[in-house]
């Protein structure tokens, strides 16, 4: 994640550029580049789409609580 220097420091902007997930739920190894405009996860039922989002949410929540 990278901070956007154009925003004021009281509310920094965080932008995901790539997600790497290892051994989270049923996901063993996932590397997903994130486009700044649109990223779509497509797959069959039970293929891990929601697990990717949950991994991002878990890290984001943990990061926010630490600061």
C-alpha positions as CSV (number, residue, x, y, z in Angstrom):
1,X,0.0,0.0,0.0
2,X,1.2,3.5,-0.8
3,X,0.2,6.8,0.6
4,X,-0.9,9.6,-1.7
5,X,1.2,12.7,-0.9
6,X,-1.5,15.1,-2.4
7,X,-3.8,14.5,0.6
8,X,-3.4,16.3,3.8
9,X,-1.6,14.4,6.6
10,X,-4.7,14.2,8.9
11,X,-6.5,12.0,6.4
12,X,-3.9,10.1,4.3
13,X,-5.1,8.3,1.2
14,X,-4.0,4.7,0.9
15,X,-4.0,3.0,-2.4
16,X,-3.6,-0.7,-3.0
17,X,-1.4,-1.5,-5.9
18,X,-1.0,-5.2,-5.4
19,X,-2.2,-7.9,-3.1
20,X,-0.2,-11.0,-2.1
21,X,-1.9,-13.6,0.0
22,X,-0.3,-16.7,1.4
23,X,-2.2,-19.4,3.3
24,X,-5.3,-17.5,4.2
25,X,-8.4,-19.7,4.5
26,X,-8.5,-21.8,1.3
27,X,-6.1,-19.6,-0.6
28,X,-2.5,-20.9,-0.8
29,X,-0.7,-18.3,-2.9
30,X,-2.4,-15.4,-4.7
31,X,-0.8,-12.3,-6.3
32,X,-3.3,-9.9,-7.6
33,X,-2.3,-6.5,-9.2
34,X,-4.9,-3.8,-8.4
35,X,-5.9,-1.3,-11.0
36,X,-6.5,2.2,-9.6
37,X,-9.7,2.5,-11.5
38,X,-11.4,-0.9,-11.6
39,X,-10.5,-4.4,-10.4
40,X,-12.9,-7.3,-10.8
41,X,-12.5,-10.7,-9.3
42,X,-14.2,-13.4,-11.4
43,X,-14.4,-17.1,-10.6
44,X,-16.7,-20.0,-9.9
45,X,-18.6,-20.4,-6.7
46,X,-16.3,-21.3,-3.8
47,X,-13.1,-20.3,-5.7
48,X,-11.9,-17.7,-3.2
49,X,-13.2,-14.3,-4.4
50,X,-14.7,-13.5,-1.0
51,X,-11.6,-14.8,0.8
52,X,-9.4,-12.2,-1.2
53,X,-11.7,-9.4,0.0
54,X,-11.7,-10.8,3.6
55,X,-7.9,-10.9,3.6
56,X,-7.8,-7.2,2.5
57,X,-10.3,-6.3,5.1
58,X,-8.4,-8.1,7.8
59,X,-5.1,-6.4,7.0
60,X,-6.8,-3.0,6.6
61,X,-8.6,-3.3,10.0
62,X,-5.4,-4.5,11.7
63,X,-3.4,-1.7,10.2
64,X,-6.0,1.0,11.2
65,X,-6.2,-0.3,14.8
66,X,-2.4,-0.1,15.1
67,X,-2.4,3.6,14.2
